[in-house]
């Protein structure tokens, strides 16, 4: 961050992050948070910390309500499946929190693929029968350069995103050297519209059609909100609604460092 900051503010004598290499501790440089108004100088550091603390408290309270709603609906799911279905459907919308969308998407897709099986083997006389299993590979929005979901035994990769920024898509494709990848996209646009928009923006950026084609051919499948809703309905029809709720609760608690037993 210090290097990036100095690229754009090369004339300033301050850097944004101070660190003690011996204790490996970090501080924000308060000199960059001092604002002069007339003859008075105000240090905004304390106010900013208070705002962050209030924001964290609000998010924590919001998340606790979400967890309690999940558990409450899970308990009444058999008696009122309509309410449970409506609750999950509301988490598959364009305006929902990105982290919750990723968790709910995974929970639905995991249940959707679990009853699908493939037959494979290295010899014709020795064929294996395996069900598809979807694994979540890390935290949501972790910015760890990883892939969100991985499927066994097919080896499919899934990446969840809420943007149509072609640079983000091509970066994800480059991570895995253009290995086929499925994008789960928080968008109500049709698959055709999404692919058309990505290709159009890519041609503006790269100009060379052959390069764009290589990237676009790496997109194995696009799963948008309508497609996710269809798969959710399919899973519910198979009686797996409660399983989805359990999965959402489990991964939400991990995601938000929620340790309280409920």
MIGUMI-945815 format. One record per residue: residue in three letters; z negated, y, x negated of N, C-alpha, C, CB in turn. Coordinates in steps of 0.2 Angstrom, whole numbers, padded with zeros to 4 digits, always signed. Glycine has a CB too. Layout:
ALAZYXZYXZYXZYX/...
//
This chain:
UNK+0000-0006-0004+0000+0000+0000+0000+0006-0004-0006+0000+0005/UNK-0004+0006-0010-0004+0012-0014+0003+0013-0017-0009+0011-0020/UNK+0007+0008-0019+0013+0009-0022+0018+0012-0017+0016+0003-0024/UNK+0018+0009-0010+0022+0012-0005+0020+0019-0003+0021+0008+0001/UNK+0014+0021-0003+0011+0028-0002+0014+0033-0007+0004+0028-0002/UNK+0014+0031-0013+0016+0035-0019+0024+0036-0019+0014+0032-0025/UNK+0027+0032-0016+0035+0032-0015+0036+0039-0011+0038+0026-0012/UNK+0032+0039-0006+0034+0045-0001+0030+0051-0002+0033+0042+0006/UNK+0024+0050-0005+0020+0056-0007+0018+0056-0014+0013+0056-0002/UNK+0023+0057-0018+0023+0057-0025+0019+0063-0028+0030+0057-0028/UNK+0018+0068-0024+0015+0074-0027+0008+0074-0026+0018+0080-0024/UNK+0005+0070-0022-0002+0070-0021-0006+0067-0026-0004+0066-0014/UNK-0012+0069-0027-0016+0066-0033-0020+0061-0031-0021+0072-0036/UNK-0020+0059-0024-0024+0054-0021-0020+0048-0020-0028+0056-0015/UNK-0024+0042-0020-0021+0036-0017-0025+0033-0011-0020+0030-0023/UNK-0022+0030-0006-0026+0028+0000-0031+0023-0001-0021+0026+0005/UNK-0030+0018-0006-0035+0013-0006-0038+0013-0013-0032+0006-0005/UNK-0045+0013-0013-0049+0013-0019-0052+0006-0020-0055+0018-0020/UNK-0052+0003-0026-0055-0004-0026-0059-0005-0033-0049-0009-0026/UNK-0064-0009-0032-0068-0011-0038-0066-0018-0040-0076-0010-0036/UNK-0063-0019-0045-0060-0025-0047-0066-0030-0049-0056-0024-0054/UNK-0072-0028-0051-0077-0032-0053-0080-0036-0046-0083-0029-0057/UNK-0081-0032-0041-0084-0034-0035-0079-0036-0030-0089-0029-0032/UNK-0072-0034-0031-0067-0035-0027-0068-0032-0020-0066-0043-0026/UNK-0071-0026-0020-0072-0022-0014-0067-0017-0013-0079-0020-0014/UNK-0066-0014-0007-0061-0009-0006-0063-0004-0002-0054-0013-0002/UNK-0061+0002-0003-0063+0008+0002-0056+0012+0003-0068+0012-0002/UNK-0057+0015+0009-0051+0020+0010-0053+0027+0007-0051+0021+0018/UNK-0049+0030+0004-0050+0036+0001-0051+0042+0006-0044+0038-0004/UNK-0057+0044+0006-0059+0050+0012-0055+0056+0010-0066+0051+0012/UNK-0053+0057+0004-0050+0064+0002-0043+0065+0007-0048+0064-0005/UNK-0040+0059+0009-0034+0059+0013-0036+0060+0020-0030+0053+0012/UNK-0042+0060+0022-0044+0061+0029-0048+0068+0030-0049+0055+0031/UNK-0047+0072+0025-0051+0079+0026-0045+0084+0028-0054+0081+0019/UNK-0047+0087+0033-0042+0092+0036-0045+0099+0036-0040+0090+0044/UNK-0041+0104+0033-0044+0111+0033-0041+0115+0039-0041+0114+0026/UNK-0046+0118+0042-0044+0122+0048-0047+0129+0047-0046+0119+0055/UNK-0043+0134+0045-0046+0140+0043-0050+0140+0037-0050+0143+0049/UNK-0056+0142+0037-0060+0141+0031-0064+0135+0031-0065+0148+0031/UNK-0064+0131+0036-0068+0125+0037-0064+0119+0035-0071+0125+0044/UNK-0067+0114+0032-0064+0108+0030-0068+0102+0034-0065+0106+0023/UNK-0065+0098+0038-0068+0093+0042-0066+0086+0039-0065+0093+0049/UNK-0071+0082+0038-0069+0075+0036-0069+0070+0042-0075+0072+0031/UNK-0063+0068+0043-0062+0064+0049-0064+0056+0049-0055+0064+0051/UNK-0066+0054+0043-0068+0047+0041-0073+0044+0046-0071+0047+0034/UNK-0079+0048+0048-0084+0045+0052-0081+0044+0059-0090+0050+0052/UNK-0077+0049+0062-0074+0049+0068-0069+0043+0069-0071+0056+0070/UNK-0065+0042+0064-0060+0037+0064-0064+0030+0064-0056+0037+0057/UNK-0069+0029+0060-0073+0023+0060-0076+0022+0067-0079+0023+0055/UNK-0079+0027+0071-0081+0027+0077-0076+0025+0082-0084+0033+0080/UNK-0070+0027+0082-0064+0026+0086-0062+0018+0085-0058+0030+0084/UNK-0062+0016+0079-0060+0009+0077-0066+0004+0080-0060+0008+0070/UNK-0072+0006+0079-0078+0002+0082-0077+0002+0090-0084+0005+0080/UNK-0076+0007+0093-0075+0007+0100-0069+0003+0103-0074+0014+0103/UNK-0064+0004+0099-0058+0000+0100-0059-0008+0100-0052+0002+0096/UNK-0063-0010+0094-0064-0017+0093-0069-0019+0099-0068-0018+0086/UNK-0074-0015+0101-0078-0017+0106-0074-0018+0113-0084-0012+0107/UNK-0069-0013+0114-0065-0014+0120-0061-0020+0120-0061-0008+0121/UNK-0058-0022+0114-0054-0028+0114-0058-0034+0115-0051-0028+0107/UNK-0064-0034+0112-0069-0040+0112-0071-0041+0120-0075-0039+0108/UNK-0073-0036+0123-0075-0036+0130-0069-0039+0134-0077-0030+0133/UNK-0063-0036+0133-0057-0038+0136-0056-0046+0135-0051-0034+0134/UNK-0056-0048+0129-0055-0055+0127-0060-0059+0131-0055-0056+0120/UNK-0066-0057+0131-0072-0061+0134-0070-0062+0141-0079-0058+0133/UNK-0068-0057+0144-0066-0058+0151-0061-0063+0152-0064-0051+0154/UNK-0056-0062+0148-0050-0067+0148-0052-0074+0147-0045-0065+0142/UNK-0057-0076+0142-0059-0082+0141-0063-0085+0148-0064-0083+0135/UNK-0067-0080+0150-0071-0082+0156-0066-0084+0162-0076-0077+0158/UNK-0061-0080+0163-0056-0081+0168-0053-0088+0167-0051-0075+0168/UNK-0051-0089+0161-0048-0096+0160-0052-0101+0162-0046-0096+0152/UNK-0059-0101+0160-0063-0106+0161-0065-0107+0169-0070-0105+0157/UNK-0065-0101+0172-0067-0101+0179-0061-0104+0183-0068-0094+0182/UNK-0055-0102+0181-0049-0105+0184-0048-0113+0182-0042-0101+0182/UNK-0050-0114+0176-0049-0121+0174-0054-0126+0179-0051-0122+0167/UNK-0060-0123+0181-0064-0127+0185-0062-0127+0192-0071-0123+0185/UNK-0058-0122+0194-0056-0123+0201-0049-0125+0202-0057-0116+0205/UNK-0046-0127+0196-0039-0129+0196-0037-0134+0201-0037-0131+0189/UNK-0041-0139+0202-0039-0144+0207-0039-0142+0214-0044-0150+0206/UNK-0044-0137+0215-0045-0135+0222-0040-0129+0224-0052-0132+0223/UNK-0038-0125+0218-0034-0119+0219-0028-0119+0214-0038-0113+0220/UNK-0024-0123+0214-0019-0124+0208-0014-0117+0209-0015-0130+0209/UNK-0013-0115+0215-0009-0109+0215-0012-0103+0211-0008-0107+0223/UNK-0018-0102+0212-0021-0096+0208-0021-0098+0200-0029-0096+0210/UNK-0022-0104+0198-0021-0105+0191-0014-0104+0189-0023-0113+0190/UNK-0009-0106+0193-0002-0105+0191+0000-0098+0190+0003-0109+0196/UNK-0003-0094+0195-0002-0087+0195-0005-0084+0189-0005-0084+0201/UNK-0011-0086+0187-0014-0083+0181-0010-0084+0175-0021-0086+0180/UNK-0008-0090+0174-0004-0092+0168+0003-0088+0168-0002-0099+0167/UNK+0006-0088+0174+0013-0084+0175+0012-0077+0173+0015-0085+0182/UNK+0006-0074+0174+0005-0067+0172+0005-0066+0165-0001-0064+0176/UNK+0003-0071+0161+0003-0071+0154+0010-0072+0151-0002-0076+0151/UNK+0015-0073+0155+0022-0074+0152+0026-0069+0154+0025-0081+0154/UNK+0024-0062+0153+0027-0056+0155+0029-0052+0149+0023-0053+0161/UNK+0034-0047+0150+0035-0043+0144+0030-0038+0142+0041-0039+0146/UNK+0025-0037+0146+0020-0032+0145+0013-0035+0142+0018-0028+0151/UNK+0013-0042+0142+0007-0045+0140+0006-0044+0132+0007-0053+0142/UNK+0000-0045+0130-0002-0045+0123+0002-0050+0119-0010-0046+0122/UNK+0005-0048+0113+0009-0052+0109+0006-0059+0107+0012-0049+0103/UNK-0001-0058+0106-0005-0064+0103-0006-0069+0109-0011-0062+0100/UNK-0007-0066+0115-0008-0071+0121-0002-0074+0123-0011-0067+0127/UNK+0004-0070+0122+0010-0073+0124+0012-0079+0119+0016-0068+0123/UNK+0011-0078+0113+0012-0084+0108+0008-0090+0110+0011-0081+0101/UNK+0001-0089+0111-0003-0094+0113-0001-0098+0119-0010-0092+0113/UNK+0001-0094+0124+0003-0097+0130+0009-0101+0130+0003-0092+0136/UNK+0014-0098+0126+0020-0101+0125+0020-0108+0121+0025-0096+0120/UNK+0015-0108+0116+0014-0114+0113+0011-0119+0117+0009-0113+0107/UNK+0006-0117+0121+0003-0122+0126+0008-0125+0131-0003-0118+0130/UNK+0012-0121+0133+0017-0123+0138+0022-0128+0135+0021-0117+0142/UNK+0025-0126+0129+0030-0130+0126+0027-0136+0123+0033-0126+0120/UNK+0021-0136+0121+0017-0142+0118+0017-0148+0124+0010-0141+0116/UNK+0015-0145+0130+0015-0150+0136+0022-0152+0138+0011-0147+0141/UNK+0026-0147+0137+0033-0149+0140+0037-0154+0135+0037-0142+0139/UNK+0036-0154+0129+0039-0159+0124+0035-0165+0124+0040-0156+0118/UNK+0029-0166+0126+0025-0171+0124+0027-0178+0127+0018-0170+0126/UNK+0030-0178+0133+0033-0184+0136+0040-0185+0134+0032-0183+0143/UNK+0043-0182+0130+0050-0183+0128+0049-0187+0121+0054-0177+0126/UNK+0053-0193+0121+0053-0197+0115+0060-0198+0112+0050-0204+0117/UNK+0060-0200+0106+0066-0201+0102+0066-0208+0099+0068-0195+0097/UNK+0072-0210+0097+0072-0217+0094+0075-0215+0087+0076-0222+0098/UNK+0072-0217+0082+0075-0216+0075+0073-0221+0070+0073-0209+0073/UNK+0077-0221+0065+0075-0226+0060+0080-0226+0054+0075-0233+0062/UNK+0078-0229+0048+0082-0229+0042+0087-0236+0042+0078-0229+0036/UNK+0085-0240+0047+0089-0246+0047+0090-0248+0055+0086-0252+0044/UNK+0096-0251+0056+0098-0252+0063+0093-0257+0066+0105-0255+0063/UNK+0090-0262+0062+0086-0267+0065+0079-0264+0065+0086-0273+0061/UNK+0077-0258+0063+0070-0256+0063+0070-0249+0066+0067-0256+0056/UNK+0070-0248+0072+0070-0242+0076+0063-0240+0078+0075-0242+0082/UNK+0061-0234+0077+0055-0231+0079+0055-0228+0085+0052-0227+0073/UNK+0050-0228+0089+0050-0224+0095+0044-0219+0095+0049-0229+0102/UNK+0046-0213+0095+0040-0208+0094+0041-0202+0100+0041-0205+0087/UNK+0035-0200+0102+0035-0194+0106+0035-0188+0102+0029-0194+0111/UNK+0038-0182+0105+0039-0176+0102+0032-0173+0102+0044-0171+0105/UNK+0030-0170+0096+0023-0167+0096+0024-0160+0093+0018-0171+0091/UNK+0022-0155+0096+0023-0148+0093+0016-0146+0090+0024-0143+0099/UNK+0016-0143+0084+0011-0141+0081+0011-0133+0080+0010-0144+0074/UNK+0005-0130+0080+0005-0123+0079+0002-0122+0072-0001-0119+0084/UNK+0006-0118+0068+0005-0118+0061+0000-0113+0058+0012-0117+0057/UNK-0002-0108+0062-0006-0103+0059-0008-0098+0065-0003-0099+0054/UNK-0011-0093+0063-0014-0088+0067-0008-0083+0070-0019-0083+0064/UNK-0008-0080+0076-0003-0076+0078-0003-0070+0075-0004-0075+0086/UNK+0003-0067+0074+0004-0060+0071+0000-0060+0064+0001-0055+0075/UNK+0000-0066+0060-0003-0066+0054+0000-0062+0048-0005-0073+0052/UNK+0007-0061+0049+0011-0058+0044+0010-0062+0037+0009-0051+0043/UNK+0010-0069+0038+0009-0073+0032+0016-0076+0030+0004-0079+0034/UNK+0021-0074+0033+0028-0076+0031+0029-0083+0033+0028-0076+0023/UNK+0025-0086+0037+0026-0093+0040+0030-0094+0046+0019-0096+0041/UNK+0031-0100+0048+0034-0101+0054+0029-0103+0060+0039-0107+0054/UNK+0030-0101+0066+0024-0101+0071+0023-0109+0073+0026-0097+0077/UNK+0028-0112+0075+0027-0119+0078+0032-0124+0074+0029-0119+0085/UNK+0030-0130+0073+0034-0135+0070+0034-0141+0074+0031-0137+0063/UNK+0039-0144+0075+0040-0150+0079+0040-0157+0075+0045-0150+0085/UNK+0037-0162+0077+0037-0168+0074+0039-0173+0079+0030-0170+0070/UNK+0044-0178+0077+0047-0180+0071+0054-0176+0069+0047-0187+0070/UNK+0056-0172+0074+0062-0169+0073+0063-0164+0068+0065-0166+0080/UNK+0057-0161+0066+0057-0156+0061+0060-0149+0063+0061-0158+0055/UNK+0059-0148+0070+0062-0141+0072+0057-0136+0071+0063-0142+0080/UNK+0059-0130+0070+0055-0124+0068+0056-0119+0074+0058-0120+0062/UNK+0050-0116+0076+0050-0111+0082+0047-0105+0079+0046-0114+0088/UNK+0050-0099+0081+0047-0093+0079+0047-0088+0085+0052-0089+0074/UNK+0041-0085+0086+0039-0081+0092+0040-0074+0090+0032-0083+0095/UNK+0044-0070+0095+0045-0063+0093+0045-0059+0100+0051-0062+0089/UNK+0044-0053+0099+0045-0048+0105+0050-0043+0104+0038-0045+0107/UNK+0053-0043+0098+0058-0038+0096+0065-0041+0096+0056-0035+0089/UNK+0070-0037+0097+0077-0039+0096+0080-0035+0090+0081-0037+0102/UNK+0075-0034+0085+0078-0031+0079+0081-0036+0074+0072-0028+0075/UNK+0087-0036+0073+0091-0041+0070+0088-0042+0063+0098-0039+0069/UNK+0085-0037+0060+0083-0038+0053+0077-0043+0053+0080-0031+0050/UNK+0073-0043+0058+0067-0048+0059+0070-0055+0059+0063-0046+0065/UNK+0075-0056+0064+0078-0062+0065+0081-0065+0058+0083-0062+0070/UNK+0085-0061+0055+0088-0063+0049+0083-0065+0043+0093-0058+0046/UNK+0078-0061+0043+0072-0062+0038+0069-0069+0039+0067-0056+0038/UNK+0068-0070+0046+0065-0077+0047+0070-0083+0045+0063-0077+0055/UNK+0076-0081+0046+0081-0086+0045+0082-0087+0037+0088-0084+0048/UNK+0081-0082+0033+0081-0082+0026+0075-0086+0023+0081-0075+0023/UNK+0069-0085+0027+0063-0089+0024+0064-0096+0023+0058-0088+0029/UNK+0068-0099+0028+0069-0106+0028+0076-0108+0026+0068-0109+0035/UNK+0080-0103+0022+0086-0104+0019+0091-0107+0025+0086-0110+0014/UNK+0091-0103+0030+0096-0104+0036+0095-0111+0039+0103-0103+0033/UNK+0090-0114+0038+0088-0120+0042+0088-0119+0049+0082-0124+0040/UNK+0091-0123+0054+0091-0121+0061+0084-0119+0064+0093-0127+0065/UNK+0084-0114+0068+0077-0112+0070+0078-0110+0078+0075-0106+0066/UNK+0073-0111+0081+0073-0109+0088+0068-0103+0089+0070-0115+0093/UNK+0071-0098+0093+0067-0091+0094+0064-0091+0101+0071-0085+0093/UNK+0057-0090+0102+0054-0089+0108+0053-0082+0109+0047-0093+0109/UNK+0057-0079+0114+0057-0072+0114+0054-0069+0120+0065-0069+0113/UNK+0050-0064+0119+0046-0061+0125+0051-0056+0128+0040-0057+0123/UNK+0056-0058+0132+0061-0054+0135+0064-0058+0141+0067-0053+0129/UNK+0066-0054+0146+0069-0056+0152+0076-0056+0152+0066-0052+0158/UNK+0079-0054+0146+0086-0054+0145+0089-0061+0145+0089-0050+0139/UNK+0095-0063+0147+0097-0069+0147+0099-0071+0140+0104-0070+0151/UNK+0099-0078+0139+0101-0080+0132+0107-0077+0129+0101-0088+0132/UNK+0112-0077+0134+0119-0074+0132+0118-0067+0130+0124-0075+0137/UNK+0114-0063+0134+0113-0056+0132+0110-0055+0125+0109-0053+0138/UNK+0105-0059+0124+0101-0059+0118+0105-0060+0112+0095-0064+0118/UNK+0109-0066+0112+0113-0067+0107+0119-0062+0106+0116-0074+0108/UNK+0121-0060+0111+0127-0055+0110+0124-0048+0107+0130-0053+0117/UNK+0118-0046+0109+0115-0040+0106+0113-0041+0099+0109-0038+0110/UNK+0111-0047+0097+0109-0048+0090+0116-0048+0086+0106-0055+0089/UNK+0121-0051+0088+0127-0052+0085+0130-0045+0084+0132-0056+0088/UNK+0130-0041+0089+0133-0034+0089+0129-0030+0084+0132-0031+0096/UNK+0122-0030+0084+0119-0026+0079+0119-0029+0072+0111-0026+0081/UNK+0120-0035+0071+0121-0038+0065+0128-0036+0062+0121-0046+0065/UNK+0133-0036+0066+0140-0033+0063+0140-0026+0061+0145-0034+0069/UNK+0136-0022+0065+0135-0015+0063+0131-0014+0056+0131-0011+0068/UNK+0127-0019+0055+0123-0019+0049+0126-0022+0043+0116-0022+0050/UNK+0130-0028+0044+0132-0031+0038+0140-0030+0038+0131-0038+0039/UNK+0143-0029+0043+0151-0028+0043+0155-0034+0042+0152-0023+0038/UNK+0152-0039+0038+0156-0045+0036+0155-0050+0041+0154-0047+0029/UNK+0160-0052+0045+0159-0057+0050+0157-0064+0048+0166-0058+0054/UNK+0159-0066+0042+0157-0073+0039+0150-0073+0038+0161-0074+0033/UNK+0147-0068+0036+0140-0067+0034+0136-0068+0041+0138-0061+0030/UNK+0138-0064+0045+0135-0064+0052+0135-0071+0055+0138-0058+0057/UNK+0141-0074+0055+0142-0080+0058+0137-0085+0055+0149-0083+0057/UNK+0136-0085+0048+0131-0090+0045+0124-0089+0048+0131-0089+0038/UNK+0122-0083+0049+0115-0082+0051+0115-0084+0059+0113-0074+0051/UNK+0120-0082+0063+0119-0083+0070+0120-0091+0071+0125-0080+0073/UNK+0123-0094+0067+0124-0102+0068+0117-0105+0066+0129-0104+0063/UNK+0113-0102+0063+0106-0105+0062+0102-0104+0068+0103-0101+0056/UNK+0103-0101+0073+0099-0100+0079+0101-0106+0083+0100-0094+0083/UNK+0096-0111+0083+0097-0117+0087+0096-0116+0094+0092-0122+0084/UNK+0092-0112+0096+0090-0111+0103+0087-0105+0104+0087-0117+0106/UNK+0088-0102+0110+0084-0096+0112+0080-0097+0118+0089-0089+0113/UNK+0073-0097+0118+0069-0098+0124+0066-0091+0126+0063-0103+0122/UNK+0069-0089+0132+0067-0082+0134+0061-0083+0140+0073-0078+0137/UNK+0059-0078+0143+0054-0078+0148+0056-0083+0154+0052-0071+0150/UNK+0062-0082+0157+0064-0086+0162+0065-0093+0160+0071-0084+0165/UNK+0067-0095+0154+0067-0102+0152+0060-0105+0151+0071-0102+0145/UNK+0055-0100+0149+0048-0103+0148+0045-0104+0155+0044-0097+0144/UNK+0047-0100+0160+0044-0101+0166+0047-0107+0169+0046-0095+0171/UNK+0053-0109+0168+0056-0115+0171+0052-0121+0168+0063-0116+0169/UNK+0051-0121+0161+0047-0126+0158+0040-0127+0160+0048-0125+0150/UNK+0037-0121+0162+0030-0121+0164+0030-0124+0171+0028-0114+0165/UNK+0035-0123+0175+0035-0126+0182+0036-0134+0181+0041-0123+0186/UNK+0040-0136+0176+0042-0143+0175+0035-0146+0173+0047-0144+0170/UNK+0031-0143+0169+0025-0146+0166+0020-0146+0172+0022-0142+0161/UNK+0020-0141+0176+0015-0141+0182+0017-0147+0187+0015-0134+0186/UNK+0023-0148+0188+0025-0153+0193+0023-0160+0190+0033-0153+0193/UNK+0022-0160+0183+0020-0167+0180+0012-0167+0180+0023-0167+0173/UNK+0009-0162+0183+0002-0163+0184-0002-0161+0177+0000-0170+0185/UNK+0001-0157+0173-0002-0155+0167-0005-0148+0166+0003-0156+0161/UNK-0006-0145+0172-0008-0138+0172-0015-0137+0169-0009-0135+0179/UNK-0020-0141+0170-0026-0141+0167-0026-0142+0159-0031-0146+0170/UNK-0021-0146+0157-0020-0147+0150-0018-0140+0147-0015-0153+0149/UNK-0014-0137+0150-0011-0130+0147-0017-0125+0147-0006-0127+0152/UNK-0021-0125+0152-0027-0121+0152-0032-0122+0146-0031-0121+0158/UNK-0033-0129+0145-0037-0131+0139-0035-0129+0133-0038-0138+0139/UNK-0028-0129+0132-0025-0127+0126-0025-0120+0125-0017-0130+0126/UNK-0024-0116+0130-0024-0109+0129-0032-0107+0127-0023-0105+0136/UNK-0037-0109+0130-0044-0108+0129-0045-0109+0121-0048-0111+0133/UNK-0043-0115+0119-0044-0118+0112-0041-0113+0107-0042-0125+0111/UNK-0035-0111+0108-0032-0107+0103-0034-0100+0103-0024-0108+0103/UNK-0036-0098+0109-0038-0091+0110-0044-0090+0107-0038-0089+0118/UNK-0049-0095+0107-0055-0094+0104-0055-0094+0096-0060-0100+0106/UNK-0050-0098+0094-0049-0098+0086-0045-0091+0084-0044-0104+0084/UNK-0041-0089+0088-0037-0083+0087-0042-0077+0086-0032-0082+0092/UNK-0046-0076+0091-0051-0070+0091-0057-0071+0088-0051-0068+0099/UNK-0058-0077+0084-0065-0078+0081-0070-0079+0086-0066-0073+0076/UNK-0069-0082+0091-0074-0082+0097-0078-0089+0096-0071-0082+0104/UNK-0084-0088+0094-0088-0094+0093-0094-0096+0098-0092-0093+0086/UNK-0095-0091+0103-0100-0093+0108-0098-0099+0112-0101-0087+0112/UNK-0103-0103+0113-0102-0109+0118-0103-0107+0125-0107-0114+0116/UNK-0098-0109+0129-0098-0106+0136-0098-0112+0140-0091-0102+0137/
//
